Structures are given as structure tokens and as C-alpha cells.
Amino acid sequence: MKIQAGTYRAVAVNGDFGTSKAKGTSYVRVGFRITSGPFEGQTVTWDGWLTDKTRQRVVDSLTYCGCTFPGEDFTDLTGLD
């Protein structure tokens, strides 16, 4: 069943970093599991693109998802899950 556009309760279940093949832009990809509603149990992903203009917003979003960045290491996603 395709997940319809909307707002859902979800929890982050994993995260990893990568680089786009097209432009070489770095990103963090976070997987979320929907926890309630008609799509409960299904997963979706979010890509946070890491540019000079978006980096702080991505860090804020990861913090909201539980990341604590031990030692101020942006690549340490401890707490995400």
C-alpha cells in the first residue's frame, strides 16, 4: 500500500551518510517507521542535504530525532534510534 502524503507519527530507526552521484552533494538519510494510523509499521526515508545553507537545519532536525552528537561529532548519530 502506497503511503499517502500527510503527517504521521513515526520513530527514527536508522541513519547513514552518503554522497549523491549526480552532484557530489553529501546527505544524511534517516529511516522512519510509522507508529500509528493506517500505515502503521511501514517505513519512509528522509534525506537531509548537507550544503552550507542547509547544514544547521539538518543538525536541528537530527537533534529533534534524538541525536546527541557525542563529542560534537556530527557524524555520530547516537540517540537516533
MODELLER restraints for C-alpha pairs under 7 A, 6 or more apart:
rsr = mdl.restraints
at = mdl.atoms
rsr.add(forms.Gaussian(group=physical.xy_distance, feature=features.Distance(at['CA:3:A'], at['CA:39:A']), mean=6.60, stdev=0.5))
rsr.add(forms.Gaussian(group=physical.xy_distance, feature=features.Distance(at['CA:8:A'], at['CA:34:A']), mean=6.59, stdev=0.5))
rsr.add(forms.Gaussian(group=physical.xy_distance, feature=features.Distance(at['CA:9:A'], at['CA:34:A']), mean=5.83, stdev=0.5))
rsr.add(forms.Gaussian(group=physical.xy_distance, feature=features.Distance(at['CA:9:A'], at['CA:35:A']), mean=5.71, stdev=0.5))
rsr.add(forms.Gaussian(group=physical.xy_distance, feature=features.Distance(at['CA:9:A'], at['CA:36:A']), mean=6.25, stdev=0.5))
rsr.add(forms.Gaussian(group=physical.xy_distance, feature=features.Distance(at['CA:10:A'], at['CA:32:A']), mean=5.89, stdev=0.5))
rsr.add(forms.Gaussian(group=physical.xy_distance, feature=features.Distance(at['CA:10:A'], at['CA:33:A']), mean=5.26, stdev=0.5))
rsr.add(forms.Gaussian(group=physical.xy_distance, feature=features.Distance(at['CA:10:A'], at['CA:34:A']), mean=4.12, stdev=0.5))
rsr.add(forms.Gaussian(group=physical.xy_distance, feature=features.Distance(at['CA:10:A'], at['CA:35:A']), mean=5.06, stdev=0.5))
rsr.add(forms.Gaussian(group=physical.xy_distance, feature=features.Distance(at['CA:11:A'], at['CA:32:A']), mean=5.29, stdev=0.5))
rsr.add(forms.Gaussian(group=physical.xy_distance, feature=features.Distance(at['CA:11:A'], at['CA:33:A']), mean=5.46, stdev=0.5))
rsr.add(forms.Gaussian(group=physical.xy_distance, feature=features.Distance(at['CA:11:A'], at['CA:34:A']), mean=6.65, stdev=0.5))
rsr.add(forms.Gaussian(group=physical.xy_distance, feature=features.Distance(at['CA:12:A'], at['CA:30:A']), mean=6.68, stdev=0.5))
rsr.add(forms.Gaussian(group=physical.xy_distance, feature=features.Distance(at['CA:12:A'], at['CA:31:A']), mean=5.74, stdev=0.5))
rsr.add(forms.Gaussian(group=physical.xy_distance, feature=features.Distance(at['CA:12:A'], at['CA:32:A']), mean=4.30, stdev=0.5))
rsr.add(forms.Gaussian(group=physical.xy_distance, feature=features.Distance(at['CA:12:A'], at['CA:33:A']), mean=6.47, stdev=0.5))
rsr.add(forms.Gaussian(group=physical.xy_distance, feature=features.Distance(at['CA:12:A'], at['CA:65:A']), mean=6.62, stdev=0.5))
rsr.add(forms.Gaussian(group=physical.xy_distance, feature=features.Distance(at['CA:12:A'], at['CA:80:A']), mean=6.14, stdev=0.5))
rsr.add(forms.Gaussian(group=physical.xy_distance, feature=features.Distance(at['CA:12:A'], at['CA:81:A']), mean=5.45, stdev=0.5))
rsr.add(forms.Gaussian(group=physical.xy_distance, feature=features.Distance(at['CA:13:A'], at['CA:31:A']), mean=5.61, stdev=0.5))
rsr.add(forms.Gaussian(group=physical.xy_distance, feature=features.Distance(at['CA:13:A'], at['CA:32:A']), mean=5.51, stdev=0.5))
rsr.add(forms.Gaussian(group=physical.xy_distance, feature=features.Distance(at['CA:13:A'], at['CA:33:A']), mean=6.61, stdev=0.5))
rsr.add(forms.Gaussian(group=physical.xy_distance, feature=features.Distance(at['CA:13:A'], at['CA:81:A']), mean=4.96, stdev=0.5))
rsr.add(forms.Gaussian(group=physical.xy_distance, feature=features.Distance(at['CA:14:A'], at['CA:30:A']), mean=5.72, stdev=0.5))
rsr.add(forms.Gaussian(group=physical.xy_distance, feature=features.Distance(at['CA:14:A'], at['CA:31:A']), mean=5.25, stdev=0.5))
rsr.add(forms.Gaussian(group=physical.xy_distance, feature=features.Distance(at['CA:14:A'], at['CA:80:A']), mean=6.94, stdev=0.5))
rsr.add(forms.Gaussian(group=physical.xy_distance, feature=features.Distance(at['CA:14:A'], at['CA:81:A']), mean=6.29, stdev=0.5))
rsr.add(forms.Gaussian(group=physical.xy_distance, feature=features.Distance(at['CA:15:A'], at['CA:28:A']), mean=6.86, stdev=0.5))
rsr.add(forms.Gaussian(group=physical.xy_distance, feature=features.Distance(at['CA:15:A'], at['CA:29:A']), mean=5.47, stdev=0.5))
rsr.add(forms.Gaussian(group=physical.xy_distance, feature=features.Distance(at['CA:15:A'], at['CA:30:A']), mean=4.28, stdev=0.5))
rsr.add(forms.Gaussian(group=physical.xy_distance, feature=features.Distance(at['CA:15:A'], at['CA:31:A']), mean=6.21, stdev=0.5))
rsr.add(forms.Gaussian(group=physical.xy_distance, feature=features.Distance(at['CA:16:A'], at['CA:28:A']), mean=5.65, stdev=0.5))
rsr.add(forms.Gaussian(group=physical.xy_distance, feature=features.Distance(at['CA:16:A'], at['CA:29:A']), mean=5.44, stdev=0.5))
rsr.add(forms.Gaussian(group=physical.xy_distance, feature=features.Distance(at['CA:16:A'], at['CA:30:A']), mean=6.71, stdev=0.5))
rsr.add(forms.Gaussian(group=physical.xy_distance, feature=features.Distance(at['CA:17:A'], at['CA:27:A']), mean=5.72, stdev=0.5))
rsr.add(forms.Gaussian(group=physical.xy_distance, feature=features.Distance(at['CA:17:A'], at['CA:28:A']), mean=4.36, stdev=0.5))
rsr.add(forms.Gaussian(group=physical.xy_distance, feature=features.Distance(at['CA:17:A'], at['CA:29:A']), mean=6.16, stdev=0.5))
rsr.add(forms.Gaussian(group=physical.xy_distance, feature=features.Distance(at['CA:18:A'], at['CA:26:A']), mean=5.74, stdev=0.5))
rsr.add(forms.Gaussian(group=physical.xy_distance, feature=features.Distance(at['CA:18:A'], at['CA:27:A']), mean=5.43, stdev=0.5))
rsr.add(forms.Gaussian(group=physical.xy_distance, feature=features.Distance(at['CA:18:A'], at['CA:28:A']), mean=6.30, stdev=0.5))
rsr.add(forms.Gaussian(group=physical.xy_distance, feature=features.Distance(at['CA:19:A'], at['CA:25:A']), mean=5.36, stdev=0.5))
rsr.add(forms.Gaussian(group=physical.xy_distance, feature=features.Distance(at['CA:19:A'], at['CA:26:A']), mean=4.25, stdev=0.5))
rsr.add(forms.Gaussian(group=physical.xy_distance, feature=features.Distance(at['CA:19:A'], at['CA:27:A']), mean=5.95, stdev=0.5))
rsr.add(forms.Gaussian(group=physical.xy_distance, feature=features.Distance(at['CA:20:A'], at['CA:26:A']), mean=6.39, stdev=0.5))
rsr.add(forms.Gaussian(group=physical.xy_distance, feature=features.Distance(at['CA:25:A'], at['CA:50:A']), mean=6.92, stdev=0.5))
rsr.add(forms.Gaussian(group=physical.xy_distance, feature=features.Distance(at['CA:26:A'], at['CA:49:A']), mean=6.21, stdev=0.5))
rsr.add(forms.Gaussian(group=physical.xy_distance, feature=features.Distance(at['CA:26:A'], at['CA:50:A']), mean=5.38, stdev=0.5))
rsr.add(forms.Gaussian(group=physical.xy_distance, feature=features.Distance(at['CA:27:A'], at['CA:47:A']), mean=6.31, stdev=0.5))
rsr.add(forms.Gaussian(group=physical.xy_distance, feature=features.Distance(at['CA:27:A'], at['CA:48:A']), mean=5.39, stdev=0.5))
rsr.add(forms.Gaussian(group=physical.xy_distance, feature=features.Distance(at['CA:27:A'], at['CA:49:A']), mean=4.36, stdev=0.5))
rsr.add(forms.Gaussian(group=physical.xy_distance, feature=features.Distance(at['CA:27:A'], at['CA:50:A']), mean=5.20, stdev=0.5))
rsr.add(forms.Gaussian(group=physical.xy_distance, feature=features.Distance(at['CA:28:A'], at['CA:47:A']), mean=5.66, stdev=0.5))
rsr.add(forms.Gaussian(group=physical.xy_distance, feature=features.Distance(at['CA:28:A'], at['CA:48:A']), mean=5.17, stdev=0.5))
rsr.add(forms.Gaussian(group=physical.xy_distance, feature=features.Distance(at['CA:28:A'], at['CA:49:A']), mean=6.65, stdev=0.5))
rsr.add(forms.Gaussian(group=physical.xy_distance, feature=features.Distance(at['CA:29:A'], at['CA:45:A']), mean=6.63, stdev=0.5))
rsr.add(forms.Gaussian(group=physical.xy_distance, feature=features.Distance(at['CA:29:A'], at['CA:46:A']), mean=5.60, stdev=0.5))
rsr.add(forms.Gaussian(group=physical.xy_distance, feature=features.Distance(at['CA:29:A'], at['CA:47:A']), mean=4.47, stdev=0.5))
rsr.add(forms.Gaussian(group=physical.xy_distance, feature=features.Distance(at['CA:29:A'], at['CA:48:A']), mean=6.38, stdev=0.5))
rsr.add(forms.Gaussian(group=physical.xy_distance, feature=features.Distance(at['CA:30:A'], at['CA:45:A']), mean=5.53, stdev=0.5))
rsr.add(forms.Gaussian(group=physical.xy_distance, feature=features.Distance(at['CA:30:A'], at['CA:46:A']), mean=5.27, stdev=0.5))
rsr.add(forms.Gaussian(group=physical.xy_distance, feature=features.Distance(at['CA:30:A'], at['CA:47:A']), mean=6.51, stdev=0.5))
rsr.add(forms.Gaussian(group=physical.xy_distance, feature=features.Distance(at['CA:31:A'], at['CA:43:A']), mean=6.71, stdev=0.5))
rsr.add(forms.Gaussian(group=physical.xy_distance, feature=features.Distance(at['CA:31:A'], at['CA:44:A']), mean=5.83, stdev=0.5))
rsr.add(forms.Gaussian(group=physical.xy_distance, feature=features.Distance(at['CA:31:A'], at['CA:45:A']), mean=4.41, stdev=0.5))
rsr.add(forms.Gaussian(group=physical.xy_distance, feature=features.Distance(at['CA:31:A'], at['CA:46:A']), mean=6.54, stdev=0.5))
rsr.add(forms.Gaussian(group=physical.xy_distance, feature=features.Distance(at['CA:32:A'], at['CA:43:A']), mean=5.40, stdev=0.5))
rsr.add(forms.Gaussian(group=physical.xy_distance, feature=features.Distance(at['CA:32:A'], at['CA:44:A']), mean=5.33, stdev=0.5))
rsr.add(forms.Gaussian(group=physical.xy_distance, feature=features.Distance(at['CA:32:A'], at['CA:45:A']), mean=5.99, stdev=0.5))
rsr.add(forms.Gaussian(group=physical.xy_distance, feature=features.Distance(at['CA:33:A'], at['CA:41:A']), mean=5.81, stdev=0.5))
rsr.add(forms.Gaussian(group=physical.xy_distance, feature=features.Distance(at['CA:33:A'], at['CA:42:A']), mean=5.70, stdev=0.5))
rsr.add(forms.Gaussian(group=physical.xy_distance, feature=features.Distance(at['CA:33:A'], at['CA:43:A']), mean=4.41, stdev=0.5))
rsr.add(forms.Gaussian(group=physical.xy_distance, feature=features.Distance(at['CA:33:A'], at['CA:44:A']), mean=6.61, stdev=0.5))
rsr.add(forms.Gaussian(group=physical.xy_distance, feature=features.Distance(at['CA:34:A'], at['CA:40:A']), mean=4.93, stdev=0.5))
rsr.add(forms.Gaussian(group=physical.xy_distance, feature=features.Distance(at['CA:34:A'], at['CA:41:A']), mean=5.35, stdev=0.5))
rsr.add(forms.Gaussian(group=physical.xy_distance, feature=features.Distance(at['CA:34:A'], at['CA:42:A']), mean=5.65, stdev=0.5))
rsr.add(forms.Gaussian(group=physical.xy_distance, feature=features.Distance(at['CA:34:A'], at['CA:43:A']), mean=6.10, stdev=0.5))
rsr.add(forms.Gaussian(group=physical.xy_distance, feature=features.Distance(at['CA:35:A'], at['CA:41:A']), mean=6.07, stdev=0.5))
rsr.add(forms.Gaussian(group=physical.xy_distance, feature=features.Distance(at['CA:48:A'], at['CA:58:A']), mean=5.64, stdev=0.5))
rsr.add(forms.Gaussian(group=physical.xy_distance, feature=features.Distance(at['CA:65:A'], at['CA:80:A']), mean=5.85, stdev=0.5))
rsr.add(forms.Gaussian(group=physical.xy_distance, feature=features.Distance(at['CA:66:A'], at['CA:79:A']), mean=4.96, stdev=0.5))
rsr.add(forms.Gaussian(group=physical.xy_distance, feature=features.Distance(at['CA:66:A'], at['CA:80:A']), mean=4.84, stdev=0.5))
rsr.add(forms.Gaussian(group=physical.xy_distance, feature=features.Distance(at['CA:67:A'], at['CA:77:A']), mean=5.39, stdev=0.5))
rsr.add(forms.Gaussian(group=physical.xy_distance, feature=features.Distance(at['CA:67:A'], at['CA:78:A']), mean=5.46, stdev=0.5))
rsr.add(forms.Gaussian(group=physical.xy_distance, feature=features.Distance(at['CA:67:A'], at['CA:79:A']), mean=4.48, stdev=0.5))
rsr.add(forms.Gaussian(group=physical.xy_distance, feature=features.Distance(at['CA:67:A'], at['CA:80:A']), mean=4.78, stdev=0.5))
rsr.add(forms.Gaussian(group=physical.xy_distance, feature=features.Distance(at['CA:68:A'], at['CA:78:A']), mean=5.97, stdev=0.5))
rsr.add(forms.Gaussian(group=physical.xy_distance, feature=features.Distance(at['CA:68:A'], at['CA:79:A']), mean=5.85, stdev=0.5))
rsr.add(forms.Gaussian(group=physical.xy_distance, feature=features.Distance(at['CA:69:A'], at['CA:76:A']), mean=5.42, stdev=0.5))
rsr.add(forms.Gaussian(group=physical.xy_distance, feature=features.Distance(at['CA:69:A'], at['CA:77:A']), mean=6.13, stdev=0.5))
rsr.add(forms.Gaussian(group=physical.xy_distance, feature=features.Distance(at['CA:69:A'], at['CA:78:A']), mean=6.31, stdev=0.5))
rsr.add(forms.Gaussian(group=physical.xy_distance, feature=features.Distance(at['CA:70:A'], at['CA:76:A']), mean=6.77, stdev=0.5))
